[in-house]
């Protein structure tokens, strides 16, 4: 009997679980038991895209309980009060309850969400996605105003970066975030991850640009 692609997908996930139980868990059992016993104490909230090619834990070499990950289409954070829901509540919980020391907004190369923002006609069958991307429209306006004749590929790269900065500005409108920053207990960081090259660029406020993570200083946004 030929199995459907959906059935093959299910089996692929279950095979992964079996491998985890057989080969991974035995070596990490103490870590998993510890984080359950002690509770989660992540040092950072990592906000990134739902893109399946982005792996936050692998990218940051983080283990269980080390980073609190929030993923959505386009790594967006609605300004406070605009769309109170899953994203806003996750931010509030990470900041107020878990008291993370840093929030990272991580965009990535070849972002489908940003492509959709550039070409809204491609979203005609995805009205919910189109509505969600309104949270990035200001970034698009800035990029188009600055680069009226740039080629599409360069426009996309600029939009990916500008969107990260816009979402960081949205984060500042959240009361819990504003309070922690004002108290000097938390910082904000903007990242862009190039999947194919395995590189990360961080936004340096002093230079007003994204610089390679390998640079001597570690730029942050207060």
N, C-alpha and C positions, 0 to 999 in steps of 0.2 A: 504494500500500500504506500503510495507516494504521500509524503507529509507536506502540508502547506507551509508557506514561508512563515506564517504566524506560529505554527507549531514548532518549526525549526528555531525560531527566535526564542520561544519559551524554553526549549531544551538547552539552548546555548546559555541562557541565564542560569538554569538549574545546574548545568555542568560546572559553571563558575562557582556556584555555591558549594558544590561537592569538593571542588579543588581547594576552596578556601578552608573548609572544615578539615580537609585531609592534610594540606601542606602549609597553610598560613597560620590558622588559629593556634595550633599546638605551640608554635614558636612565639606567639604574641599573647597567649592566654593571660599571663600575669598583668600585662598592660590593660587588657580589656576588663579584667576583674577589678583592677585598681581604679579605673575611671568610673566604673559603676559604684564602687564603694565610696569614693571621694566626691563624686559628682563632676559634672563638666566645668572646667575652668579655662576656657579658651582665652588666649591673650589678644586675639584679633577677630574682628568681623571682616570676612572676605566676601565682597559683593562682586559677582561676575556674571557672565552670560550663561544661558542654559545650553549653549553650543556644546555638542557632545565631544568635540575635539579639545575642549579645555578641561584640564584635570587639576583643580586647585591644590589638593593634597600632594599630588605628585610634583607639581610645579614648585611648591614651597617646602617640599620634603617634611610635611607635617604628619604627625601620628594622631591616633584617636584622642579626641578631647582638646586638641591644640588650637584649632581654628573653627570658628562658627561660620558656616558657609551659607550664603544667600544667593540663589541663582534665579534669573529670569531672562526673558527675551530682551537683549540689548543692555544688560547690566544697568537698569534704570532704577531711580529712586524718586518717586513723586514728591514734590514739595509738600511740606506738612499741611494737612487739611485738604489737599487736592484729591487724593484717592486713598483714603484711609482703608487699609486692608492688610493683606499678607505681608507686603514689603514693609510698610510702616510699623506694623506690630513686631516684625522680626528685628528691625532696627532698634526699636524701643526696648525689647527684651534683652538684646545683646548688650545694649549700653546701660540700662538701668538695673537689670537683674544680674547679668553676667559680668558687668563692669569691664568690658574689653578695653584694652589700652590703645588700640588702633583700629581704624576702619580703612580698609583698602577698597577702592573702586577699580576693578581691573577690566579694561576693554581688551579686545584682541583683533589681530589682523583678519581680513577676509570675513568681517562680521555681516552675517545675513540680515540682521535687524537694521544696520546702517545702510545696507544696500536697498532694503525696502523703503527706508526713509528717503533715499535719493530717487527711487522709482516707485512711487505710491501706486501706480497702475498695476504693479505686480501683486498688490495686496487686495485686489477686488474680491477674491473669494475668502479673505481672512479679515473680516471687519473688526473682530476683537483685537487682533494684532495691530491693525491700523490705528485703532483708538488708543491702544497702549503706547504706541510710538509717539503720541503727542507729547509725551514727557521728554522727548528729545528734539522737538521742533526748533527750540531756541538755538540749539547747537547748529542745526542745519542753516538757519538764517545767518548766523555769524560766519560760517564757512562760505556760504554763497556770496555774502557781501565782500568778504576779503579776497575771494578767488573766483571772480565772475567768468574767467575764461580758462580755468585749469582743466586738464584732462580728467576723465572720470576716475581713473585709478588714484590719482593724487588727491582728488576731492574726497574720495572714500577714506584714505589714510588721515587726512586732516579732520574729517568728520568723526572718525573713531576717537581721536585725541580730544577734540572739542567736546564730545559727548561725555567723556570721563570727567572733564572739568565742570561741565554743567551739572552732572549728578552730584559732584562734591558740593557745589553751591546749594543744591537742593537739600543735601544732608544738613547743612548749617541751619536750615529753617526748622528742623525738628528740635523741640524743646530739650529733650534728654541729651541730644548731641551738643547743642549750644552750651548747655550747663557744664558738661564734662570738659569741653574745650576751654571754657572760661576759667574753670578751676585748675587748668593745667594738668589734667589727668588723662587726656586722650589726644591723639593726633590723627589727621586724615592724610591719606596717601593716594595719589593717582598713578595707576600703572597701565601700560599697554604691552600685551604679550604677543610676540610674533611666533605663531605655532610652528611654522616650517623651520625657522631658524633657531628656535629654542631660546630666544632672547627676551628680556624684559627691560622696558624703559620706564623710568620714574619721572614724574613731573617735578622740576626744580623751580620753585617760585622765584628765586633770585635771578635765574636765567630766563624765566618765562618760556621754558621749553622742556620737552621730555629728554632725559639723558640716560645712557646705558646704566644698568644696575651695577656694572663692574666699576663705575666711577668711584673714586676714593670716598666722597661724601655720600650720605644717604639722604637725599632731599625728601622733605615732607611738607605737608600743608598743615598749619596749625589751626 
